[in-house]
């Protein structure tokens, strides 16, 4: 069940990161967003190119942002030569690399004490009934509460929390697959879970390593979900401001709908 839980939470992370990226694109131009998330964009691009080379693909050009779309530029003709497995690896390696980069960055910044403040780890098994589902949802809410408390209690007079917060946003948001098609990433995560389960049948060391990594994994997912909530709040605030502002730049008079105010003008 541990491997199934890992696959489930990683799928949640992929969809959450894609949702955050989509919400931020509504308020920030794509090119500006990619440069603002520069550490995550670089790590994701490096992971994409490494996986592409490993699977027999070629790279002739690379850009952090396309001139027209502002998105990271991916070669349409750079196809891995290994069928099925190749596209899955190319899609999933950047995601894993962004997650590992955040863990290594936290260790490098000696922020282990901050990570340990997220005491409520994610459920390590999937629910089998409705009460179990609610219990696991409460654990997720508790982990979000711990993550928020961690940042609230951080010493912002130092530079370490600022850098860790920036890297956390950049690397978690960039866990969104570079390709619009999510199927290769889903296949890659599922293949990883099956492979880990098969290896775990022969050696318990892999499960012990995953259990030791679980607090870091919980820190990653909890902060990604926290960023998702913040992105929803920012997007809703901007949408509400644009609604009140109206198409003409001024809000409608009190008691009149925006449409009638525009006609009266």
GIDAQUI-V326062 format. One record per residue. N is the residue number from 1. SS is DSSP state (a for helix, b for strand, c for the rest). OMEGA is omega as a letter, one per 20 degrees, with the letter a starting at -180 (NA if undefined). D_LAST is the distance of its C-alpha to the last C-alpha in Angstrom with 2 decimals. Layout:
n/ss/omega/d_last
N/SS/OMEGA/D_LAST
N/SS/OMEGA/D_LAST
This chain:
n/ss/omega/d_last
1/c/a/63.49
2/a/a/62.76
3/a/r/62.00
4/a/r/59.79
5/a/r/57.86
6/a/r/57.49
7/a/a/56.13
8/a/a/53.71
9/a/r/52.31
10/a/r/52.07
11/a/r/50.04
12/a/r/47.78
13/a/a/47.47
14/a/a/46.52
15/a/r/43.73
16/a/r/42.51
17/a/r/42.51
18/a/r/40.64
19/a/r/38.00
20/a/a/37.67
21/a/r/37.39
22/a/r/34.70
23/a/a/32.66
24/a/r/33.07
25/a/r/32.02
26/a/a/28.56
27/a/a/28.04
28/c/r/30.52
29/c/a/31.14
30/a/a/34.40
31/a/r/36.28
32/a/a/35.49
33/a/a/36.42
34/a/r/39.73
35/a/r/40.71
36/a/r/39.74
37/c/a/42.08
38/a/r/44.68
39/a/r/47.84
40/a/r/46.93
41/a/r/45.86
42/a/a/49.18
43/a/r/51.28
44/a/r/49.64
45/a/r/50.13
46/a/r/53.73
47/a/r/54.43
48/a/a/52.98
49/a/r/55.14
50/a/r/58.26
51/a/r/58.00
52/a/r/57.39
53/a/a/60.50
54/a/a/62.60
55/c/r/61.78
56/c/r/62.70
57/c/r/59.34
58/c/r/58.74
59/c/r/56.14
60/c/r/55.45
61/c/a/52.15
62/c/r/50.00
63/b/r/46.72
64/c/a/44.92
65/c/r/41.56
66/c/a/40.87
67/c/a/38.98
68/c/a/36.49
69/c/a/36.16
70/c/r/37.12
71/c/r/39.50
72/c/a/43.25
73/b/r/44.82
74/c/r/47.37
75/c/r/49.67
76/c/a/49.28
77/c/a/52.93
78/c/a/54.40
79/c/r/55.85
80/c/a/58.58
81/c/r/61.85
82/c/a/62.68
83/c/r/61.17
84/c/a/59.30
85/a/a/60.51
86/a/r/59.16
87/a/r/55.44
88/a/r/55.73
89/a/a/57.26
90/a/a/54.73
91/a/a/51.90
92/a/a/53.51
93/a/r/55.31
94/a/a/52.17
95/a/r/51.12
96/a/a/54.57
97/a/r/54.76
98/a/r/51.51
99/a/r/52.85
100/a/r/56.24
101/a/r/54.75
102/a/r/52.98
103/a/r/56.30
104/a/r/58.20
105/a/r/55.61
106/a/r/55.95
107/a/a/59.74
108/a/r/59.61
109/c/a/57.50
110/c/a/59.99
111/c/a/57.24
112/a/r/59.55
113/a/r/59.35
114/a/r/55.56
115/a/a/55.95
116/a/r/58.62
117/c/r/56.19
118/c/a/54.56
119/c/a/57.51
120/c/a/56.13
121/c/r/56.73
122/c/r/55.20
123/c/a/57.21
124/c/r/60.04
125/c/r/60.34
126/c/a/58.14
127/c/r/57.95
128/c/r/60.17
129/c/a/58.85
130/a/r/55.86
131/a/r/57.22
132/a/r/57.88
133/a/a/54.29
134/a/r/52.98
135/a/a/55.56
136/a/r/54.40
137/a/r/50.73
138/a/r/51.72
139/a/r/53.54
140/a/r/50.46
141/a/r/48.38
142/a/r/51.23
143/a/r/51.30
144/a/r/47.57
145/a/r/48.25
146/a/r/51.13
147/a/r/49.09
148/a/r/46.37
149/a/r/49.15
150/a/a/50.80
151/a/r/47.82
152/a/a/47.27
153/c/a/50.92
154/c/r/51.11
155/c/a/52.11
156/c/r/49.06
157/c/r/51.02
158/c/a/52.84
159/a/a/51.57
160/a/r/52.95
161/a/r/50.32
162/a/r/47.50
163/a/r/49.14
164/a/r/50.01
165/a/r/46.47
166/a/r/45.10
167/a/r/47.78
168/a/r/47.24
169/a/a/43.56
170/a/a/44.33
171/a/r/47.33
172/a/r/46.12
173/a/a/42.78
174/c/r/44.77
175/c/r/46.87
176/c/a/44.27
177/c/a/46.06
178/c/r/45.27
179/c/r/45.19
180/c/a/42.51
181/c/a/45.39
182/c/a/46.63
183/a/r/49.74
184/a/r/52.08
185/a/r/51.25
186/a/r/51.88
187/a/a/55.13
188/a/r/56.19
189/a/r/55.72
190/a/r/57.61
191/a/r/60.39
192/a/r/60.70
193/a/r/61.08
194/a/a/63.74
195/a/r/65.59
196/a/r/65.57
197/a/r/66.87
198/a/r/69.67
199/a/a/70.68
200/a/r/70.57
201/c/a/73.13
202/c/a/75.67
203/c/r/74.88
204/c/a/73.33
205/a/a/72.42
206/a/r/69.05
207/a/r/68.02
208/a/r/69.20
209/a/r/67.18
210/a/r/64.06
211/a/r/64.63
212/a/a/65.02
213/a/a/61.78
214/a/r/59.87
215/a/r/58.74
216/a/r/57.16
217/a/r/55.61
218/a/r/54.22
219/a/a/52.82
220/a/a/51.05
221/a/a/49.55
222/a/r/48.59
223/a/r/46.70
224/a/r/44.98
225/a/r/43.78
226/a/r/42.72
227/a/r/40.70
228/a/r/39.12
229/a/r/38.01
230/a/r/36.58
231/a/r/34.75
232/a/r/33.27
233/a/r/32.10
234/a/r/30.57
235/a/r/28.85
236/a/r/27.50
237/a/r/26.30
238/a/r/24.48
239/a/r/22.91
240/a/r/21.83
241/a/r/20.37
242/a/r/18.36
243/a/r/17.20
244/a/a/16.11
245/a/r/14.61
246/c/a/12.37
247/c/a/11.84
248/c/r/9.49
249/c/r/12.18
250/c/a/11.00
251/c/r/11.80
252/c/r/10.06
253/c/a/10.81
254/c/r/14.34
255/c/r/15.18
256/c/r/12.09
257/c/a/12.53
258/a/a/10.70
259/a/a/10.09
260/a/r/8.58
261/a/r/6.25
262/a/r/5.17
263/a/r/5.34
264/a/r/3.80
265/c/NA/0.00
